[in-house]
Amino acid sequence: MTDQQQRENDIDLCEAVGRLPDRLRCVVLLHSYGYSQQEIGDMMGISQRGIGKRLEKAFNLLKLVL
């Protein structure tokens, strides 16, 4: 993959994440910054299981558009 292709893929991913609903986008971004599901849950007042479900839903939506 060339540098140009990588940049285009990065832009596509950023745009796709940006289109996610707020409740899913927030979880994906925190996860990408290295926070654990437990840490995200603590910050958002949601169970770890709930965070896992949101991540799964977000990743499934991203797979559909990428």
Secondary structure, DSSP 8 states (H G I E B T S, - for coil): --HHHHHHHHHHHHHHHHTS-HHHHHHHHHHHTT--HHHHHHHHT--HHHHHHHHHHHHHHHHHH-
